[in-house]
Amino acid sequence: MKHEELEQLAKLARIELRPGEEEKLQKDMESILNYFKKLQELPTEDVAPVAGGTAFSNVFRDDTSGNSIDGEAARMAFPETEDGFLKVPPVFSSEGGSSSGGEKL
């Protein structure tokens, strides 16, 4: 793989390559491309094409409305609300990673 091709792939993938990464990435890409060349050598003339991967088909049902709870009743049943919204503990902290507290972000 040429250096220009690697730069074009990085541009298309919208990644910035730091110094020293280019050589490793170039070797990795050449290894991947060589593997595809090996796959192209396999005899596939007697292999039936596959579309979808399974013999299953979708099962559709009628879209019907059912019983639903009133929005105000749902808010009243929820343990904690704020300004008319349901209040839940944060999933991520402001520093990154997961959070286990109930603080507001």
C-alpha positions as CSV (number, residue, x, y, z in Angstrom):
1,M,0.0,0.0,0.0
2,K,1.4,3.4,-1.0
3,H,1.8,6.2,1.4
4,E,-0.7,8.4,-0.6
5,E,-3.3,5.6,-0.4
6,L,-2.9,5.4,3.4
7,E,-3.3,9.2,3.6
8,Q,-6.4,9.1,1.5
9,L,-7.9,6.3,3.6
10,A,-7.2,8.3,6.8
11,K,-8.8,11.3,5.2
12,L,-11.9,9.3,4.3
13,A,-12.1,7.8,7.7
14,R,-11.6,11.3,9.2
15,I,-8.8,10.2,11.5
16,E,-5.6,12.0,12.2
17,L,-2.5,9.8,12.1
18,R,0.2,10.8,14.6
19,P,3.9,10.4,13.8
20,G,4.9,6.7,14.1
21,E,1.3,5.4,13.5
22,E,1.6,5.5,9.7
23,E,4.2,2.8,9.5
24,K,2.3,0.4,11.7
25,L,-1.0,1.2,10.0
26,Q,0.5,0.7,6.6
27,K,1.8,-2.8,7.7
28,D,-1.6,-3.7,9.1
29,M,-3.4,-2.6,5.9
30,E,-1.0,-4.6,3.8
31,S,-1.6,-7.7,5.9
32,I,-5.4,-7.2,5.5
33,L,-5.2,-6.7,1.8
34,N,-2.9,-9.8,1.4
35,Y,-5.5,-11.8,3.3
36,F,-8.2,-10.7,0.8
37,K,-5.9,-11.8,-2.0
38,K,-5.7,-15.2,-0.5
39,L,-9.5,-15.3,-0.3
40,Q,-9.8,-14.5,-3.9
41,E,-7.8,-17.6,-4.8
42,L,-10.5,-19.9,-3.2
43,P,-12.6,-21.9,-5.7
44,T,-16.2,-20.5,-5.4
45,E,-17.7,-21.5,-8.8
46,D,-19.9,-24.2,-7.2
47,V,-21.0,-22.1,-4.2
48,A,-24.5,-20.8,-4.3
49,P,-24.9,-17.1,-3.7
50,V,-26.4,-16.2,-0.3
51,A,-28.8,-13.3,0.2
52,G,-29.8,-12.5,3.8
53,G,-28.0,-15.4,5.4
54,T,-31.1,-17.3,6.7
55,A,-34.3,-18.9,5.4
56,F,-36.4,-17.0,8.0
57,S,-38.8,-14.4,6.9
58,N,-40.4,-11.5,8.8
59,V,-43.6,-12.0,10.6
60,F,-45.8,-9.0,10.5
61,R,-48.8,-8.1,12.7
62,D,-51.4,-5.4,12.5
63,D,-50.4,-2.2,14.3
64,T,-53.1,-1.7,16.8
65,S,-53.3,0.7,19.8
66,G,-53.7,-0.7,23.3
67,N,-54.2,0.5,26.8
68,S,-51.8,3.2,27.7
69,I,-51.2,5.3,30.8
70,D,-52.0,9.0,30.9
71,G,-48.8,11.1,31.0
72,E,-49.8,12.9,34.2
73,A,-50.6,9.6,35.9
74,A,-47.2,8.3,34.8
75,R,-45.5,11.4,36.3
76,M,-47.4,11.0,39.5
77,A,-46.4,7.3,39.8
78,F,-42.7,8.1,39.2
79,P,-40.5,8.3,42.3
80,E,-38.9,11.7,41.5
81,T,-39.8,14.5,39.0
82,E,-38.4,17.9,38.3
83,D,-40.1,20.7,36.3
84,G,-42.6,18.1,34.9
85,F,-39.9,15.7,33.7
86,L,-39.0,12.3,35.1
87,K,-35.7,12.5,37.1
88,V,-33.3,9.6,36.9
89,P,-29.8,9.1,38.1
90,P,-27.1,10.1,35.5
91,V,-25.6,7.4,33.4
92,F,-22.3,9.2,32.8
93,S,-20.5,11.7,35.1
94,S,-19.2,15.0,33.9
95,E,-15.6,13.7,34.1
96,G,-16.4,10.8,31.8
97,G,-17.0,7.1,32.6
98,S,-20.0,5.8,34.4
99,S,-21.6,7.4,37.4
100,S,-23.4,5.9,40.4
101,G,-24.7,9.0,42.1
102,G,-27.9,11.0,41.6
103,E,-26.3,14.3,41.0
104,K,-27.4,16.7,38.3
105,L,-25.0,17.3,35.4
